């Protein structure tokens, strides 16, 4: 998903929440916001865990040179 598409969808969600706030009774809206905040919190925890894992994950590419060097790399 592109950044523009994501931004557009976030804007749609916010506009829908504003409409719901005007339409729903306060208790129902509080319940709705509570459930949304729970989902967002879980998503942020997952994103934090993934970022931490990526930070400490071993690189798949190596910077180790194997020996003996191939003849093409030897300067004789």
N, CA, C and O atoms as a DFTB+ gen file, in Angstrom:
304 C
 N C O
     1  1       0.855      -1.174       0.000
     2  2       0.000       0.000       0.000
     3  2       0.895       1.229       0.000
     4  3       1.851       1.315       0.770
     5  1       0.579       2.164      -0.861
     6  2       1.387       3.381      -0.935
     7  2       1.079       4.299       0.257
     8  3       0.051       4.167       0.923
     9  1       1.989       5.212       0.493
    10  2       1.791       6.172       1.595
    11  2       0.555       7.034       1.352
    12  3      -0.193       7.333       2.283
    13  1       0.345       7.432       0.098
    14  2      -0.813       8.263      -0.221
    15  2      -2.112       7.510       0.058
    16  3      -3.062       8.078       0.597
    17  1      -2.148       6.229      -0.312
    18  2      -3.337       5.418      -0.063
    19  2      -3.564       5.252       1.435
    20  3      -4.694       5.362       1.912
    21  1      -2.501       4.989       2.169
    22  2      -2.616       4.832       3.617
    23  2      -3.112       6.124       4.260
    24  3      -3.987       6.088       5.125
    25  1      -2.560       7.265       3.845
    26  2      -2.994       8.555       4.385
    27  2      -4.467       8.805       4.080
    28  3      -5.206       9.308       4.926
    29  1      -4.885       8.453       2.876
    30  2      -6.289       8.622       2.494
    31  2      -7.205       7.756       3.355
    32  3      -8.266       8.206       3.787
    33  1      -6.797       6.525       3.600
    34  2      -7.614       5.632       4.426
    35  2      -7.669       6.107       5.878
    36  3      -8.716       6.015       6.519
    37  1      -6.559       6.610       6.397
    38  2      -6.556       7.151       7.760
    39  2      -7.501       8.344       7.843
    40  3      -8.245       8.482       8.815
    41  1      -7.474       9.199       6.834
    42  2      -8.387      10.341       6.795
    43  2      -9.844       9.897       6.783
    44  3     -10.687      10.499       7.449
    45  1     -10.139       8.850       6.031
    46  2     -11.509       8.320       5.977
    47  2     -11.936       7.802       7.336
    48  3     -13.062       8.045       7.770
    49  1     -11.048       7.092       8.010
    50  2     -11.364       6.567       9.349
    51  2     -11.655       7.718      10.309
    52  3     -12.617       7.660      11.075
    53  1     -10.827       8.761      10.270
    54  2     -11.038       9.898      11.168
    55  2     -12.361      10.607      10.883
    56  3     -13.078      10.983      11.810
    57  1     -12.680      10.789       9.615
    58  2     -13.955      11.427       9.267
    59  2     -15.135      10.572       9.729
    60  3     -16.124      11.099      10.239
    61  1     -15.034       9.269       9.553
    62  2     -16.111       8.374      10.005
    63  2     -16.262       8.417      11.526
    64  3     -17.379       8.359      12.041
    65  1     -15.152       8.518      12.240
    66  2     -15.225       8.627      13.707
    67  2     -15.893       9.929      14.132
    68  3     -16.660       9.954      15.096
    69  1     -15.604      11.001      13.418
    70  2     -16.250      12.282      13.734
    71  2     -17.759      12.190      13.510
    72  3     -18.544      12.696      14.312
    73  1     -18.161      11.534      12.405
    74  2     -19.589      11.342      12.146
    75  2     -20.225      10.468      13.215
    76  3     -21.335      10.745      13.671
    77  1     -19.519       9.408      13.618
    78  2     -20.059       8.511      14.648
    79  2     -20.206       9.248      15.975
    80  3     -21.164       9.005      16.710
    81  1     -19.275      10.142      16.292
    82  2     -19.356      10.888      17.553
    83  2     -20.616      11.749      17.599
    84  3     -21.222      11.919      18.656
    85  1     -21.001      12.287      16.451
    86  2     -22.219      13.106      16.402
    87  2     -23.486      12.255      16.413
    88  3     -24.544      12.720      16.837
    89  1     -23.382      11.015      15.953
    90  2     -24.561      10.161      15.789
    91  2     -24.851       9.300      17.015
    92  3     -26.006       9.162      17.417
    93  1     -23.813       8.725      17.607
    94  2     -23.996       7.757      18.695
    95  2     -24.165       8.450      20.036
    96  3     -23.729       9.585      20.229
    97  1     -24.808       7.746      20.958
    98  2     -24.891       8.272      22.323
    99  2     -23.493       8.178      22.944
   100  3     -22.677       7.361      22.516
   101  1     -23.215       9.024      23.963
   102  2     -21.854       9.093      24.527
   103  2     -21.292       7.740      25.002
   104  3     -20.119       7.447      24.766
   105  1     -22.107       6.924      25.661
   106  2     -21.598       5.646      26.170
   107  2     -21.211       4.700      25.030
   108  3     -20.168       4.050      25.089
   109  1     -22.040       4.627      24.010
   110  2     -21.729       3.766      22.867
   111  2     -20.477       4.249      22.159
   112  3     -19.643       3.443      21.745
   113  1     -20.339       5.572      22.017
   114  2     -19.143       6.108      21.385
   115  2     -17.905       5.826      22.226
   116  3     -16.856       5.481      21.682
   117  1     -18.010       5.968      23.551
   118  2     -16.884       5.632      24.433
   119  2     -16.475       4.169      24.272
   120  3     -15.286       3.851      24.237
   121  1     -17.459       3.288      24.173
   122  2     -17.166       1.866      23.972
   123  2     -16.462       1.646      22.631
   124  3     -15.506       0.874      22.547
   125  1     -16.936       2.326      21.586
   126  2     -16.331       2.215      20.271
   127  2     -14.879       2.690      20.301
   128  3     -13.987       2.007      19.797
   129  1     -14.649       3.851      20.889
   130  2     -13.290       4.396      20.971
   131  2     -12.398       3.477      21.798
   132  3     -11.235       3.269      21.451
   133  1     -12.924       2.929      22.876
   134  2     -12.143       2.005      23.704
   135  2     -11.683       0.783      22.924
   136  3     -10.535       0.355      23.042
   137  1     -12.584       0.230      22.130
   138  2     -12.206      -0.953      21.341
   139  2     -11.202      -0.591      20.251
   140  3     -10.296      -1.371      19.960
   141  1     -11.355       0.572      19.653
   142  2     -10.412       1.015      18.618
   143  2      -9.035       1.242      19.235
   144  3      -8.026       0.816      18.672
   145  1      -8.986       1.906      20.381
   146  2      -7.706       2.163      21.040
   147  2      -7.003       0.869      21.445
   148  3      -5.775       0.787      21.407
   149  1      -7.784      -0.143      21.833
   150  2      -7.203      -1.446      22.164
   151  2      -6.537      -2.058      20.939
   152  3      -5.422      -2.572      21.028
   153  1      -7.210      -2.005      19.807
   154  2      -6.648      -2.551      18.569
   155  2      -5.403      -1.777      18.135
   156  3      -4.414      -2.374      17.710
   157  1      -5.454      -0.453      18.244
   158  2      -4.298       0.362      17.868
   159  2      -3.114       0.048      18.789
   160  3      -1.980      -0.060      18.323
   161  1      -3.370      -0.097      20.079
   162  2      -2.308      -0.418      21.034
   163  2      -1.671      -1.768      20.700
   164  3      -0.448      -1.902      20.733
   165  1      -2.489      -2.757      20.380
   166  2      -1.962      -4.067      20.008
   167  2      -1.123      -3.970      18.740
   168  3      -0.070      -4.601      18.647
   169  1      -1.571      -3.192      17.769
   170  2      -0.810      -2.997      16.539
   171  2       0.522      -2.310      16.790
   172  3       1.532      -2.670      16.186
   173  1       0.529      -1.325      17.675
   174  2       1.772      -0.625      18.002
   175  2       2.744      -1.545      18.732
   176  3       3.950      -1.488      18.491
   177  1       2.229      -2.395      19.624
   178  2       3.095      -3.362      20.303
   179  2       3.732      -4.314      19.299
   180  3       4.921      -4.620      19.390
   181  1       2.936      -4.779      18.342
   182  2       3.450      -5.668      17.301
   183  2       4.513      -4.955      16.466
   184  3       5.554      -5.537      16.163
   185  1       4.259      -3.705      16.094
   186  2       5.229      -2.940      15.311
   187  2       6.524      -2.738      16.094
   188  3       7.612      -2.838      15.527
   189  1       6.416      -2.455      17.388
   190  2       7.610      -2.286      18.228
   191  2       8.405      -3.581      18.311
   192  3       9.633      -3.567      18.218
   193  1       7.708      -4.704      18.486
   194  2       8.384      -6.006      18.550
   195  2       9.084      -6.316      17.237
   196  3      10.215      -6.801      17.239
   197  1       8.422      -6.041      16.110
   198  2       9.023      -6.307      14.805
   199  2      10.252      -5.425      14.576
   200  3      11.249      -5.887      14.021
   201  1      10.186      -4.169      14.995
   202  2      11.323      -3.261      14.839
   203  2      12.492      -3.721      15.703
   204  3      13.640      -3.682      15.261
   205  1      12.216      -4.152      16.915
   206  2      13.264      -4.630      17.812
   207  2      13.889      -5.910      17.260
   208  3      15.108      -6.076      17.291
   209  1      13.055      -6.802      16.760
   210  2      13.556      -8.047      16.179
   211  2      14.430      -7.765      14.965
   212  3      15.482      -8.383      14.798
   213  1      14.007      -6.849      14.129
   214  2      14.790      -6.507      12.937
   215  2      16.134      -5.889      13.322
   216  3      17.138      -6.095      12.640
   217  1      16.145      -5.145      14.401
   218  2      17.379      -4.500      14.847
   219  2      18.423      -5.535      15.259
   220  3      19.614      -5.341      15.015
   221  1      17.993      -6.623      15.877
   222  2      18.929      -7.611      16.395
   223  2      19.023      -8.878      15.549
   224  3      19.770      -9.795      15.891
   225  1      18.283      -8.938      14.464
   226  2      18.334     -10.109      13.586
   227  2      19.677     -10.150      12.875
   228  3      20.214      -9.116      12.478
   229  1      20.204     -11.334      12.723
   230  2      21.465     -11.487      12.004
   231  2      21.276     -11.137      10.547
   232  3      20.249     -11.453       9.947
   233  1      22.251     -10.496       9.993
   234  2      22.217     -10.172       8.574
   235  2      22.405     -11.447       7.771
   236  3      23.185     -12.319       8.152
   237  1      21.702     -11.551       6.677
   238  2      21.837     -12.736       5.834
   239  2      23.077     -12.653       4.955
   240  3      23.635     -13.676       4.558
   241  1      23.501     -11.447       4.657
   242  2      24.708     -11.313       3.856
   243  2      25.892     -11.178       4.790
   244  3      25.792     -10.562       5.851
   245  1      26.985     -11.742       4.401
   246  2      28.156     -11.785       5.263
   247  2      29.224     -10.837       4.754
   248  3      29.335     -10.584       3.554
   249  1      29.997     -10.325       5.675
   250  2      31.134      -9.503       5.292
   251  2      32.439     -10.238       5.607
   252  3      33.495      -9.613       5.707
   253  1      32.369     -11.550       5.762
   254  2      33.528     -12.377       6.062
   255  2      34.137     -12.851       4.751
   256  3      33.430     -13.289       3.844
   257  1      35.450     -12.756       4.665
   258  2      36.163     -13.229       3.481
   259  2      36.644     -14.641       3.764
   260  3      37.291     -14.893       4.780
   261  1      36.327     -15.560       2.862
   262  2      36.756     -16.940       3.082
   263  2      38.177     -17.128       2.576
   264  3      38.596     -16.508       1.598
   265  1      38.911     -18.002       3.267
   266  2      40.300     -18.307       2.925
   267  2      40.404     -19.752       2.532
   268  3      39.624     -20.550       3.050
   269  1      41.267     -20.145       1.694
   270  2      42.221     -19.282       0.987
   271  2      41.500     -18.479      -0.082
   272  3      40.457     -18.889      -0.591
   273  1      42.072     -17.332      -0.411
   274  2      41.500     -16.474      -1.448
   275  2      41.653     -17.135      -2.808
   276  3      42.633     -17.841      -3.046
   277  1      40.706     -16.915      -3.695
   278  2      40.856     -17.433      -5.050
   279  2      42.093     -16.804      -5.707
   280  3      42.494     -15.699      -5.342
   281  1      42.685     -17.495      -6.657
   282  2      43.913     -17.015      -7.324
   283  2      43.732     -15.638      -7.929
   284  3      44.687     -14.864      -7.992
   285  1      42.540     -15.317      -8.370
   286  2      42.316     -14.016      -9.012
   287  2      42.479     -12.855      -8.037
   288  3      42.661     -11.716      -8.467
   289  1      42.418     -13.121      -6.731
   290  2      42.535     -12.058      -5.735
   291  2      43.942     -11.962      -5.148
   292  3      44.234     -11.030      -4.398
   293  1      44.798     -12.894      -5.472
   294  2      46.151     -12.886      -4.919
   295  2      47.076     -12.026      -5.780
   296  3      47.086     -12.139      -7.005
   297  1      47.829     -11.191      -5.140
   298  2      48.763     -10.314      -5.859
   299  2      50.167     -10.893      -5.705
   300  3      50.793     -10.752      -4.654
   301  1      50.649     -11.537      -6.745
   302  2      51.980     -12.160      -6.683
   303  2      52.908     -11.511      -7.640
   304  3      54.073     -11.899      -7.731
